[in-house]
Amino acid sequence: MLYIVPTPIWNLEDMTYRAVRILSEVEIIACEDTRTSWILLKHYNIPTKTISYHSHSGQTKVDKIISILKEGQDVALISDAWTPGISDPGYALVWAALENDIEITALPWSSAVITALSASGMSSHHFLYLGFLPVKKWRQTLLTRLSQCKTETIVVYESVHRIERTLTDLIKYFWEDHKVVIWRELTKKFEQYIRGTLLEASIYFKENPGKIKGEFVVLF
């Protein structure tokens, strides 16, 4: 059995009882980064053996995990945070398991997208999640197309290195007074949200460079 096991966005207290049990019972845990996962596993006294599986893992690693599953051992797939397979390389392993008729089950969980959307005050009936915006290729084409969306809330992730550039680009394609909600350090001790217009958000980060840290969920 391949278990898809979500892990907390950042706050270790958000782990579910079932997730802890599954991680304790399987033979192997496939981790995005074993060093990061070690913190979570140590916190819950989970002694299960781990192997790495991340975006740079090649077909050889996929084949190895599939071989373990074919031997009858249970494997849990986890990411550094959130749900495996969502903006995450987990889909490749899931696809390989399906091709090999390996049983898969997924534990239910939310994600940064749903968590941020639920408290954003923006429309959640129709929303479009895009992961990270392209850095170069297709970026302008995509933003042009997105600017035509009139009824959907658009949700993207952004890194500390590109949040200012993204706000500048959004102002160009959506205008300065377009509403935005930016969630920073979601579920962490210093969690913060910035609500207002794109221009106001851009000015905020220019005036508060110390706040340009962590991970961002941007809704507009």
Kinemage of the C-alpha trace (Angstrom):
@kinemage 1
@onewidth
@group {chain A} dominant
@subgroup {mainchain}
@vectorlist {calphas} color= white
{ca met a 1} P 0.000 0.000 0.000
{ca leu a 2} L 1.177 3.502 -0.846
{ca tyr a 3} L -0.126 6.056 1.646
{ca ile a 4} L -0.274 9.737 0.694
{ca val a 5} L 0.202 11.440 4.052
{ca pro a 6} L -0.134 15.218 4.418
{ca thr a 7} L 2.052 16.939 6.974
{ca pro a 8} L 1.614 20.309 8.715
{ca ile a 9} L 2.204 23.463 6.732
{ca trp a 10} L 4.608 24.546 9.476
{ca asn a 11} L 2.991 24.140 12.901
{ca leu a 12} L 3.771 20.627 14.169
{ca glu a 13} L 0.620 20.645 16.322
{ca asp a 14} L -1.517 20.408 13.187
{ca met a 15} L -0.615 16.756 12.616
{ca thr a 16} L -3.593 14.347 12.731
{ca tyr a 17} L -3.814 11.233 14.924
{ca arg a 18} L -4.283 9.045 11.871
{ca ala a 19} L -1.247 10.482 10.107
{ca val a 20} L 0.945 9.780 13.144
{ca arg a 21} L -0.369 6.223 13.311
{ca ile a 22} L 0.207 5.511 9.617
{ca leu a 23} L 3.736 6.916 9.712
{ca ser a 24} L 4.475 4.730 12.723
{ca glu a 25} L 3.089 1.569 11.115
{ca val a 26} L 4.513 1.635 7.568
{ca glu a 27} L 7.877 0.073 6.780
{ca ile a 28} L 9.248 3.052 4.828
{ca ile a 29} L 8.592 6.789 4.684
{ca ala a 30} L 9.539 8.508 1.415
{ca cys a 31} L 10.472 12.087 2.299
{ca glu a 32} L 11.040 15.179 0.197
{ca asp a 33} L 13.934 16.072 2.518
{ca thr a 34} L 14.863 13.559 5.214
{ca arg a 35} L 16.471 16.302 7.320
{ca thr a 36} L 13.263 18.334 7.385
{ca ser a 37} L 11.084 15.284 7.990
{ca trp a 38} L 13.351 14.185 10.837
{ca ile a 39} L 12.125 17.164 12.875
{ca leu a 40} L 8.511 16.045 12.504
{ca leu a 41} L 9.232 12.364 13.082
{ca lys a 42} L 11.322 13.075 16.177
{ca his a 43} L 8.554 15.300 17.579
{ca tyr a 44} L 6.099 12.382 17.418
{ca asn a 45} L 8.627 9.648 18.305
{ca ile a 46} L 8.193 7.933 14.953
{ca pro a 47} L 11.128 5.538 14.397
{ca thr a 48} L 10.222 4.457 10.850
{ca lys a 49} L 13.035 4.209 8.302
{ca thr a 50} L 13.123 7.022 5.729
{ca ile a 51} L 14.373 7.411 2.175
{ca ser a 52} L 14.569 10.565 0.102
{ca tyr a 53} L 12.214 11.270 -2.777
{ca his a 54} L 12.171 14.794 -4.214
{ca ser a 55} L 11.997 16.822 -7.430
{ca his a 56} L 15.539 15.802 -8.405
{ca ser a 57} L 14.962 12.095 -7.856
{ca gly a 58} L 15.196 10.228 -11.116
{ca gln a 59} L 13.419 7.162 -12.409
{ca thr a 60} L 15.843 4.956 -10.500
{ca lys a 61} L 14.459 6.196 -7.179
{ca val a 62} L 10.874 5.760 -8.382
{ca asp a 63} L 11.686 2.203 -9.438
{ca lys a 64} L 13.259 1.508 -6.056
{ca ile a 65} L 10.154 2.610 -4.167
{ca ile a 66} L 7.894 0.664 -6.518
{ca ser a 67} L 10.065 -2.408 -5.913
{ca ile a 68} L 9.628 -1.987 -2.156
{ca leu a 69} L 5.863 -1.743 -2.599
{ca lys a 70} L 5.797 -4.847 -4.820
{ca glu a 71} L 7.569 -6.762 -2.042
{ca gly a 72} L 4.484 -6.156 0.069
{ca gln a 73} L 5.885 -3.397 2.246
{ca asp a 74} L 3.818 -0.322 3.021
{ca val a 75} L 5.267 3.064 2.068
{ca ala a 76} L 4.100 6.500 3.189
{ca leu a 77} L 4.841 9.470 0.948
{ca ile a 78} L 5.241 12.832 2.675
{ca ser a 79} L 6.407 16.295 1.652
{ca asp a 80} L 8.292 18.872 3.663
{ca ala a 81} L 4.916 20.515 4.212
{ca trp a 82} L 1.323 20.222 2.978
{ca thr a 83} L -0.067 17.469 0.799
{ca pro a 84} L 2.224 15.387 -1.452
{ca gly a 85} L 1.458 15.799 -5.134
{ca ile a 86} L 0.214 19.397 -4.868
{ca ser a 87} L 2.969 21.601 -6.345
{ca asp a 88} L 5.165 18.667 -5.447
{ca pro a 89} L 6.917 15.770 -7.272
{ca gly a 90} L 4.719 13.180 -5.602
{ca tyr a 91} L 2.489 12.790 -8.661
{ca ala a 92} L 5.239 10.865 -10.516
{ca leu a 93} L 5.378 8.214 -7.814
{ca val a 94} L 1.583 8.010 -7.625
{ca trp a 95} L 1.401 7.539 -11.392
{ca ala a 96} L 4.028 4.792 -11.282
{ca ala a 97} L 2.145 3.030 -8.480
{ca leu a 98} L -1.077 3.134 -10.507
{ca glu a 99} L 0.709 1.709 -13.540
{ca asn a 100} L 1.910 -1.176 -11.388
{ca asp a 101} L -1.525 -1.869 -9.881
{ca ile a 102} L -0.356 -0.877 -6.408
{ca glu a 103} L -3.113 0.126 -4.019
{ca ile a 104} L -3.067 3.784 -2.990
{ca thr a 105} L -4.911 5.640 -0.284
{ca ala a 106} L -4.749 9.323 0.621
{ca leu a 107} L -5.326 10.824 4.030
{ca pro a 108} L -7.547 13.924 3.890
{ca trp a 109} L -6.035 17.279 4.640
{ca ser a 110} L -6.138 20.902 3.721
{ca ser a 111} L -3.331 22.892 2.146
{ca ala a 112} L -1.922 26.391 2.237
{ca val a 113} L -4.288 27.286 -0.614
{ca ile a 114} L -7.465 26.227 1.192
{ca thr a 115} L -6.293 27.512 4.565
{ca ala a 116} L -5.498 30.959 3.182
{ca leu a 117} L -8.607 31.075 1.003
{ca ser a 118} L -10.938 30.215 3.893
{ca ala a 119} L -9.878 33.280 5.889
{ca ser a 120} L -9.147 35.652 3.018
{ca gly a 121} L -12.600 37.145 2.670
{ca met a 122} L -12.332 36.622 -1.078
{ca ser a 123} L -14.711 34.510 -3.160
{ca ser a 124} L -14.140 30.794 -2.651
{ca his a 125} L -16.976 29.514 -4.854
{ca his a 126} L -14.763 29.727 -7.930
{ca phe a 127} L -11.011 29.943 -7.598
{ca leu a 128} L -8.004 29.146 -9.731
{ca tyr a 129} L -4.865 27.726 -8.134
{ca leu a 130} L -1.673 27.997 -10.189
{ca gly a 131} L 1.163 27.023 -7.858
{ca phe a 132} L 4.191 29.195 -8.581
{ca leu a 133} L 4.008 31.604 -11.511
{ca pro a 134} L 6.506 30.954 -14.311
{ca val a 135} L 9.757 32.806 -13.719
{ca lys a 136} L 10.475 33.621 -17.373
{ca lys a 137} L 8.880 31.554 -20.124
{ca trp a 138} L 5.115 32.101 -20.540
{ca arg a 139} L 4.938 34.532 -17.606
{ca gln a 140} L 3.660 37.497 -19.627
{ca thr a 141} L 1.306 35.321 -21.657
{ca leu a 142} L -0.159 33.795 -18.510
{ca leu a 143} L -0.595 37.132 -16.741
{ca thr a 144} L -2.311 38.572 -19.792
{ca arg a 145} L -4.773 35.668 -19.809
{ca leu a 146} L -5.332 35.880 -16.058
{ca ser a 147} L -6.164 39.577 -16.318
{ca gln a 148} L -9.301 38.535 -18.213
{ca cys a 149} L -10.585 36.471 -15.267
{ca lys a 150} L -13.429 38.469 -13.747
{ca thr a 151} L -15.215 36.028 -11.437
{ca glu a 152} L -12.460 33.804 -10.044
{ca thr a 153} L -10.131 34.327 -7.120
{ca ile a 154} L -6.619 33.488 -8.297
{ca val a 155} L -4.239 31.864 -5.821
{ca val a 156} L -0.477 31.490 -6.287
{ca tyr a 157} L 2.523 30.674 -4.148
{ca glu a 158} L 5.499 32.996 -4.174
{ca ser a 159} L 9.001 32.912 -2.769
{ca val a 160} L 10.852 35.508 -0.781
{ca his a 161} L 13.023 36.216 -3.828
{ca arg a 162} L 10.178 37.122 -6.177
{ca ile a 163} L 7.310 38.556 -4.113
{ca glu a 164} L 8.171 42.175 -4.994
{ca arg a 165} L 8.587 41.399 -8.679
{ca thr a 166} L 5.280 39.547 -8.743
{ca leu a 167} L 3.438 42.458 -7.156
{ca thr a 168} L 4.992 44.809 -9.718
{ca asp a 169} L 3.872 42.527 -12.541
{ca leu a 170} L 0.368 42.182 -11.106
{ca ile a 171} L 0.037 45.961 -10.922
{ca lys a 172} L 0.962 46.110 -14.602
{ca tyr a 173} L -1.672 43.573 -15.649
{ca phe a 174} L -4.402 44.096 -13.015
{ca trp a 175} L -3.993 47.808 -12.100
{ca glu a 176} L -2.990 49.391 -8.824
{ca asp a 177} L -6.399 49.239 -7.114
{ca his a 178} L -6.968 45.512 -7.671
{ca lys a 179} L -7.625 43.792 -4.338
{ca val a 180} L -5.067 41.362 -2.948
{ca val a 181} L -4.551 39.291 0.187
{ca ile a 182} L -1.051 38.058 0.983
{ca trp a 183} L -0.552 35.432 3.669
{ca arg a 184} L 2.974 35.253 5.057
{ca glu a 185} L 4.417 32.513 7.266
{ca leu a 186} L 1.093 30.644 7.289
{ca thr a 187} L 0.500 28.747 10.591
{ca lys a 188} L 3.828 29.891 12.026
{ca lys a 189} L 4.213 31.934 15.226
{ca phe a 190} L 4.578 35.198 13.317
{ca glu a 191} L 1.872 34.506 10.753
{ca gln a 192} L 0.756 37.687 9.031
{ca tyr a 193} L -1.700 38.699 6.363
{ca ile a 194} L -1.628 41.864 4.275
{ca arg a 195} L -4.940 43.013 2.820
{ca gly a 196} L -5.498 45.911 0.472
{ca thr a 197} L -4.745 46.895 -3.088
{ca leu a 198} L -1.792 45.697 -5.141
{ca leu a 199} L -0.233 49.146 -4.841
{ca glu a 200} L -0.662 49.207 -1.062
{ca ala a 201} L 0.905 45.760 -0.740
{ca ser a 202} L 3.815 46.752 -2.959
{ca ile a 203} L 4.448 49.892 -0.910
{ca tyr a 204} L 4.207 47.895 2.328
{ca phe a 205} L 7.045 45.573 1.369
{ca lys a 206} L 9.184 48.428 0.075
{ca glu a 207} L 8.760 50.209 3.419
{ca asn a 208} L 9.150 47.007 5.466
{ca pro a 209} L 11.952 44.964 3.856
{ca gly a 210} L 12.289 42.975 7.080
{ca lys a 211} L 8.914 41.383 6.298
{ca ile a 212} L 10.197 39.894 3.054
{ca lys a 213} L 10.929 36.494 4.520
{ca gly a 214} L 9.330 33.082 4.602
{ca glu a 215} L 6.760 31.770 2.119
{ca phe a 216} L 3.811 33.655 0.657
{ca val a 217} L 0.328 32.721 -0.497
{ca val a 218} L -1.038 35.445 -2.761
{ca leu a 219} L -4.759 35.762 -3.533
{ca phe a 220} L -6.004 38.314 -6.055
